[in-house]
Amino acid sequence: MTGIAEQGSTDARELPDKTSRRRVVAWSFWDWGSAAFNAVVTTFVFTVYITGSSFGDKDVISAQLGWALAIAGLLVAVLAPITGQRSDTSGRRKLWLGVNTFIVVGLTAAMFFVEASPSFLLLGLVLVAAGNVFFEFASVNYNAMLSQVSTARTIGRVSGFGWGMGYIGGIVLLLIVYFGFISPDVGLFGVTSENGLSVRVTMLIAAAWFGLFALPVLFSVPENRSPVAVRRPRVSFLRSYVVLGQDIIRLWKTSRQTVYFLIASAIFRDGLAGVFTFGGVLAASVFGFSPGEVIIFAIAANVVAGVATIIAGALDDRVGAKPIIVTALIGLIVFGSIVFLLHDGGQIVFWTAGLALTLFVGPAQSASRTFLARLIPAGREGEVFGLYATTGRAVSFLAPTMFALTVTIFGETYWGILGLMLVLLVGLLLLLPVKARQDQIG
């Protein structure tokens, strides 16, 4: 594997000739802001809050969270490629990025009303699941913009920079909410932990954070106006599924290796999502971290992940995406297995092996995005990234289901670690035979 040249024909992709630093920074601020949902809502604060003892039995609620996210994944699998395809056809990629982003902002703000009582558990699970659905819709359009802000020579660095910005944004936001609201007995504005108020106010801060930092990309990056998009006729919503089926058949005929990659990446990306989704739950339920300690770990994890992802992005442009993905998956499986086997070792195990896990999650995610982005012809980014989301979400029940199933069968939350590692292992095995040299999508 000798680099980008092996990963497809970039000449036909009509990438910009020059990277605009202003647009790259504006684009990456969406990643920075999205940490409000990724880090605060789904990983280290809100999901930890609703799986706590205030809402019932921790192991039972952990399984219920898994089922809720599995249902959300099913909805994304059915709808994501169509929403991406229609944003390509209409030339309104940025518009739908804004609409879906601010729906997530609204759902995050609504989490303020989830009080620390079992009677509010269902509301909390519904809001998290719905937030995941619309966040994925927004991500389809955001990822499709990668080709608008990068060149063939910089796409890896730009993708890695964006993903790294997400982790750094997570650090800053977690520091604000930890020292401002969660750690003090009486936080800013007199907020206390009574009835979960500190966490609930944190959700309002997270919503404002995401909304604010989503604005630069909406103002600085122009709307998608590809001639390819203009030539594709607009069809009804249901007819879009017929068009999608035709596109998948053509993709199978013209670029079978791309299809193999979509299948493999669907599985291992779901495992990656599971690591972050259930990381905070595992830290609290298995290793005895307090909510404040979970956030301290999250800050350290985001530092490690952010630096690793930015470095990996530069390597991506030199050696290609596949070596980075394979190395990252192996590292995840090794250190995840250590966390599982040494779960009785206390917090030191999670602080060492668990922190080591975060070295690999971001590079695998960013490299997967660039692996596919190099293949997509101009004007079909939303559609193909929608398919990327769909193949991921078509199996997105795997990580939550394997987590919930292993916890349900064995009755203890730490068994969920093994379920997540099995998903990553299957994804790795399917990725290994995929050829780094791809045919251009037709």
LUMTOR-193248 format. One line per field, with one value per residue (C-alpha): residue number from 1; x, y, z. Coordinates in Angstrom, 2 decimals. Layout:
<nodes>
n c(NUM|...)
u c(X|...)
v c(Y|...)
w c(Z|...)
</nodes>
This chain:
<nodes>
n c(1|2|3|4|5|6|7|8|9|10|11|12|13|14|15|16|17|18|19|20|21|22|23|24|25|26|27|28|29|30|31|32|33|34|35|36|37|38|39|40|41|42|43|44|45|46|47|48|49|50|51|52|53|54|55|56|57|58|59|60|61|62|63|64|65|66|67|68|69|70|71|72|73|74|75|76|77|78|79|80|81|82|83|84|85|86|87|88|89|90|91|92|93|94|95|96|97|98|99|100|101|102|103|104|105|106|107|108|109|110|111|112|113|114|115|116|117|118|119|120|121|122|123|124|125|126|127|128|129|130|131|132|133|134|135|136|137|138|139|140|141|142|143|144|145|146|147|148|149|150|151|152|153|154|155|156|157|158|159|160|161|162|163|164|165|166|167|168|169|170|171|172|173|174|175|176|177|178|179|180|181|182|183|184|185|186|187|188|189|190|191|192|193|194|195|196|197|198|199|200|201|202|203|204|205|206|207|208|209|210|211|212|213|214|215|216|217|218|219|220|221|222|223|224|225|226|227|228|229|230|231|232|233|234|235|236|237|238|239|240|241|242|243|244|245|246|247|248|249|250|251|252|253|254|255|256|257|258|259|260|261|262|263|264|265|266|267|268|269|270|271|272|273|274|275|276|277|278|279|280|281|282|283|284|285|286|287|288|289|290|291|292|293|294|295|296|297|298|299|300|301|302|303|304|305|306|307|308|309|310|311|312|313|314|315|316|317|318|319|320|321|322|323|324|325|326|327|328|329|330|331|332|333|334|335|336|337|338|339|340|341|342|343|344|345|346|347|348|349|350|351|352|353|354|355|356|357|358|359|360|361|362|363|364|365|366|367|368|369|370|371|372|373|374|375|376|377|378|379|380|381|382|383|384|385|386|387|388|389|390|391|392|393|394|395|396|397|398|399|400|401|402|403|404|405|406|407|408|409|410|411|412|413|414|415|416|417|418|419|420|421|422|423|424|425|426|427|428|429|430|431|432|433|434|435|436|437|438|439|440|441|442)
u c(0.00|1.71|-0.69|-3.56|-2.96|-4.02|-7.32|-9.07|-9.13|-9.18|-8.95|-12.57|-13.80|-13.46|-12.07|-11.10|-7.64|-6.80|-7.83|-9.32|-8.15|-11.08|-13.59|-11.75|-11.85|-15.51|-16.36|-14.41|-16.22|-19.29|-17.22|-16.11|-19.73|-20.95|-18.95|-21.92|-23.92|-21.18|-19.33|-21.88|-25.14|-24.35|-21.13|-20.07|-22.92|-26.54|-26.41|-24.46|-27.14|-30.14|-28.46|-27.82|-29.58|-32.06|-33.85|-33.86|-31.64|-28.43|-28.00|-31.62|-31.45|-28.14|-29.87|-32.86|-30.51|-29.04|-32.48|-33.44|-30.30|-30.91|-34.36|-32.80|-30.28|-33.03|-34.72|-31.44|-30.81|-34.15|-34.05|-30.42|-29.60|-32.83|-32.27|-28.70|-29.79|-32.51|-30.13|-27.80|-30.60|-32.02|-28.61|-29.60|-27.00|-26.16|-29.83|-30.49|-27.31|-28.71|-32.23|-31.08|-28.44|-30.93|-33.40|-30.62|-30.06|-33.75|-33.80|-30.69|-32.28|-35.42|-33.28|-33.45|-36.92|-35.68|-35.77|-33.99|-36.94|-37.92|-41.03|-38.78|-36.65|-38.77|-38.56|-34.79|-34.44|-36.71|-34.77|-31.41|-32.71|-34.32|-31.18|-29.11|-31.42|-31.23|-27.54|-26.87|-28.94|-26.87|-23.63|-24.50|-24.58|-21.59|-19.44|-20.57|-19.13|-15.63|-15.02|-16.05|-13.36|-10.42|-8.24|-7.05|-3.76|-5.25|-8.43|-6.88|-5.49|-8.73|-10.81|-8.43|-8.35|-12.15|-12.41|-9.61|-11.45|-14.42|-12.36|-10.79|-14.22|-15.30|-12.45|-13.34|-17.05|-16.50|-14.19|-16.84|-19.67|-17.53|-16.09|-19.12|-21.96|-21.17|-18.15|-19.09|-21.71|-23.18|-22.28|-22.76|-26.11|-26.66|-27.13|-26.90|-27.18|-30.62|-33.09|-30.34|-30.38|-26.62|-26.86|-30.08|-28.57|-25.55|-27.89|-28.93|-25.26|-24.60|-27.50|-26.30|-22.73|-23.75|-26.04|-23.39|-20.54|-22.74|-23.15|-19.70|-20.10|-23.57|-22.23|-18.80|-19.16|-21.28|-24.31|-23.71|-24.52|-22.95|-23.95|-24.31|-26.98|-28.85|-28.94|-30.53|-34.33|-36.21|-38.56|-41.08|-39.91|-41.05|-39.65|-36.30|-36.05|-36.35|-33.56|-31.50|-31.93|-30.78|-27.73|-26.80|-27.06|-24.85|-22.36|-22.21|-21.49|-18.94|-17.11|-17.59|-14.66|-16.46|-19.48|-17.24|-15.79|-19.24|-20.21|-17.01|-16.99|-20.64|-19.79|-16.59|-17.98|-20.89|-18.40|-16.56|-19.80|-20.55|-17.19|-18.01|-21.72|-21.23|-17.80|-19.19|-21.80|-19.07|-16.85|-19.66|-21.32|-18.31|-15.36|-17.14|-16.43|-18.52|-20.18|-17.40|-14.68|-16.31|-15.96|-12.32|-11.65|-13.54|-11.33|-8.19|-9.69|-10.50|-6.96|-5.51|-8.07|-7.78|-3.99|-4.01|-6.66|-4.89|-1.60|-3.35|-4.94|-1.52|-0.41|-3.58|-2.40|0.95|0.20|-3.50|-6.51|-6.63|-3.39|-4.58|-7.99|-6.52|-3.97|-6.63|-9.04|-6.33|-5.40|-9.04|-9.56|-6.36|-6.99|-10.73|-10.02|-7.64|-10.40|-12.76|-10.30|-9.07|-12.43|-11.88|-8.68|-10.42|-10.18|-6.49|-7.44|-9.89|-7.52|-4.75|-6.27|-9.45|-7.49|-5.34|-8.55|-9.13|-5.88|-7.55|-11.22|-10.78|-8.17|-10.38|-13.42|-11.58|-9.72|-12.98|-14.46|-11.51|-11.33|-14.84|-14.62|-11.82|-14.15|-17.24|-17.90|-18.87|-22.53|-23.26|-21.53|-24.76|-26.21|-23.11|-22.47|-26.15|-25.49|-22.43|-24.69|-27.30|-24.90|-23.64|-27.11|-28.41|-26.25|-26.28|-28.34|-25.24|-23.24|-26.23|-27.76|-24.53|-24.00|-27.58|-27.60|-24.36|-25.43|-28.86|-27.47|-24.70|-26.43|-23.49|-22.64|-18.94|-19.92|-21.04|-17.35|-16.98|-20.04|-18.49|-15.12|-16.80|-18.42|-15.04|-13.41|-15.99|-15.53|-11.76|-11.98|-14.29|-12.02|-8.77|-9.58|-10.86|-8.43|-7.01|-7.20|-10.81|-12.71|-14.30|-18.00|-19.93)
v c(0.00|3.08|5.89|7.78|6.55|3.11|4.28|5.33|7.85|11.26|13.12|12.37|13.59|17.26|18.26|21.92|22.86|24.72|24.31|27.42|27.57|29.78|27.25|24.32|26.02|26.98|23.42|21.89|24.06|21.89|18.95|21.12|21.91|18.35|17.31|18.64|15.67|13.05|13.65|15.26|13.59|10.11|9.25|10.94|12.89|12.31|8.55|8.11|10.16|8.16|4.81|5.79|4.45|7.36|5.78|2.14|-0.94|0.04|-3.20|-3.21|0.43|-0.15|-2.84|-0.56|2.15|-0.41|-1.30|2.37|3.07|-0.06|1.29|4.65|2.86|1.08|4.40|5.87|2.79|3.23|7.01|8.23|7.41|8.98|12.21|12.35|11.58|14.25|16.90|16.16|16.41|19.63|21.26|22.03|20.08|22.97|23.73|20.21|20.24|23.29|21.87|18.55|20.18|22.49|19.68|17.98|21.25|21.34|17.71|18.30|21.33|19.24|16.89|19.59|18.26|14.73|14.80|12.23|9.83|6.50|8.18|10.30|7.42|6.85|10.53|10.42|7.30|8.77|12.03|10.23|7.92|10.77|12.86|10.03|9.81|13.49|13.72|11.00|12.87|16.00|14.01|12.70|16.25|17.36|14.48|15.16|18.68|17.25|17.33|21.00|22.10|19.81|18.78|15.35|15.97|17.34|15.32|13.12|16.05|18.01|15.05|14.35|18.02|18.13|14.99|16.21|19.51|17.50|15.93|19.23|20.86|18.05|18.83|22.50|21.86|19.11|21.40|24.11|21.87|19.95|22.93|25.12|22.80|19.16|19.24|22.07|21.44|24.73|25.58|28.66|30.40|28.45|25.12|21.98|18.26|18.01|16.27|16.03|19.80|20.05|17.55|19.05|22.54|20.99|19.88|23.49|24.51|21.66|22.71|26.32|25.14|23.01|25.67|28.39|26.45|25.05|28.57|29.12|26.31|27.57|31.06|30.31|27.19|27.74|25.64|22.58|23.46|20.56|20.20|16.48|17.24|19.43|16.67|14.19|14.54|15.14|12.32|11.60|10.38|6.80|6.83|7.74|4.16|2.87|5.22|4.10|0.46|1.23|3.07|0.16|-2.29|-0.04|0.31|-3.48|-3.85|-1.06|-0.96|-4.14|-3.42|-0.26|-2.34|-4.68|-1.68|-0.30|-3.64|-4.02|-0.40|-0.63|-3.27|-1.87|1.70|0.42|-1.13|2.20|4.01|1.43|2.03|5.71|5.29|2.77|3.94|6.26|3.70|1.09|3.51|4.27|0.86|-1.46|0.55|2.72|6.13|8.95|11.29|13.80|11.16|10.06|13.62|13.86|10.63|12.03|15.11|12.98|10.66|13.57|14.94|11.59|11.00|14.52|14.45|10.91|11.76|14.88|12.97|10.06|12.47|13.58|9.94|9.18|11.43|9.62|5.91|5.65|5.02|1.24|0.70|3.25|1.59|-1.91|-0.77|1.11|-1.84|-4.20|-1.73|-1.39|-5.14|-5.68|-2.98|-3.62|-7.25|-6.15|-3.99|-6.98|-9.51|-7.19|-5.66|-6.59|-4.54|-1.30|2.15|1.85|-0.67|1.70|4.62|2.75|0.28|2.31|5.47|3.52|2.62|6.27|6.39|4.37|5.36|8.74|7.62|4.71|6.98|9.72|7.32|5.55|8.86|9.67|6.13|6.60|10.33|9.66|7.47|9.62|11.50|15.16|15.72|12.38|12.94|13.18|10.08|7.92|9.19|8.54|4.99|4.98|5.96|3.41|0.48|1.53|1.88|-1.21|-3.09|-0.41|-2.72|-4.93|-3.02|-2.01|-5.47|-7.32|-5.04|-5.51|-9.23|-10.06|-7.94|-9.61|-13.15|-12.84|-10.32|-7.94|-4.83|-5.64|-8.47|-5.75|-5.03|-8.48|-7.88|-4.67|-6.34|-9.12|-6.53|-4.87|-8.23|-9.14|-5.75|-6.18|-9.65|-8.35|-5.37|-7.32|-8.74|-5.41|-4.09|-0.63|0.10|0.83|1.33|4.74|4.85|5.30)
w c(0.00|-1.22|-0.60|-2.09|-5.61|-4.53|-3.17|-6.32|-9.08|-7.48|-10.79|-11.63|-8.29|-9.20|-5.83|-5.40|-6.66|-3.46|0.15|1.75|5.34|6.29|4.97|6.56|9.96|9.51|8.45|11.35|13.90|13.29|14.56|17.49|18.34|17.79|20.85|22.77|21.53|21.15|24.40|26.70|25.67|24.38|26.20|29.41|31.00|30.00|29.31|32.56|34.31|33.02|33.69|37.30|40.37|40.43|37.48|38.63|38.37|36.57|34.64|33.46|32.35|30.53|28.49|27.85|26.57|24.20|22.83|22.43|20.39|18.32|17.33|16.44|14.26|12.38|11.56|10.30|8.17|6.42|5.95|5.73|2.08|0.90|2.80|1.45|-2.10|-2.02|-0.65|-3.58|-6.12|-4.68|-4.20|-0.61|1.30|3.61|4.25|5.50|7.54|9.33|9.75|11.20|13.38|15.03|15.57|17.57|19.42|20.35|21.50|23.61|25.26|25.97|28.09|30.75|31.59|32.43|36.21|38.39|38.73|37.11|35.71|33.45|32.14|29.03|28.09|28.49|26.31|23.61|23.49|23.23|20.50|18.50|18.90|17.44|14.41|13.50|14.38|11.80|9.21|9.88|9.71|6.23|4.86|6.93|5.69|2.12|2.45|2.95|-0.81|-0.90|1.58|0.70|-2.24|-3.34|-1.49|1.73|2.25|4.95|6.89|6.61|7.77|10.66|11.62|11.72|13.81|16.08|16.53|17.73|20.48|21.48|21.55|23.84|26.20|26.46|26.94|29.51|31.49|31.48|32.65|35.15|36.98|36.40|37.36|38.16|40.48|42.90|45.57|44.41|40.84|38.72|39.11|42.35|40.52|42.68|41.97|43.59|41.28|38.63|38.11|37.45|34.61|33.27|33.11|31.41|28.63|28.06|27.87|25.42|23.21|23.08|22.38|19.39|17.99|18.23|16.63|13.87|12.48|10.84|8.30|7.40|6.69|5.18|3.03|-0.09|-0.88|-3.04|-6.66|-8.56|-12.23|-11.53|-8.95|-11.45|-14.05|-11.66|-11.74|-8.52|-7.62|-4.88|-1.50|-2.13|-5.67|-4.10|-2.85|-6.41|-7.49|-4.50|-5.47|-9.01|-7.67|-5.41|-8.31|-10.45|-7.60|-7.23|-10.94|-11.29|-7.94|-5.98|-3.65|-2.57|-1.63|0.36|2.17|2.96|4.51|6.53|7.67|8.65|11.20|12.64|12.75|14.78|17.17|17.38|18.14|20.82|22.52|23.00|23.65|26.44|27.65|30.30|31.36|31.84|33.76|36.21|36.48|36.36|37.62|40.18|38.66|40.08|37.55|38.15|37.69|34.44|33.14|34.26|32.36|29.39|29.32|29.33|26.69|24.38|24.69|23.66|20.92|19.48|19.17|17.76|15.16|13.87|13.55|11.84|9.37|8.17|7.87|5.91|3.06|3.04|3.49|2.72|4.92|5.12|7.11|9.64|10.00|10.39|12.98|14.92|15.00|16.23|18.97|20.02|20.24|22.24|24.82|24.97|25.78|28.54|30.07|29.97|31.41|34.17|35.10|38.76|38.84|39.75|38.25|37.36|34.67|33.03|33.36|31.54|29.08|28.68|27.92|25.46|23.61|22.80|20.81|18.08|17.86|16.16|13.59|12.55|12.13|10.26|7.94|7.10|6.01|3.74|2.33|0.97|0.17|-2.31|-4.35|-4.70|-7.95|-7.64|-6.96|-5.30|-1.96|0.02|-1.60|-1.08|2.43|3.04|1.88|4.15|7.05|6.01|5.74|9.15|10.58|8.81|11.30|13.99|16.11|16.41|19.03|21.20|20.77|21.55|24.54|25.76|24.99|26.81|29.79|29.82|29.51|32.08|34.34|34.78|32.80|32.24|29.85|27.46|26.78|25.22|23.05|21.67|20.99|19.03|16.73|16.12|15.41|12.77|11.11|11.04|9.49|6.76|6.07|5.63|2.16|0.83|-1.77|-1.15|-4.86|-5.73|-8.94|-9.31|-8.47|-11.67)
</nodes>
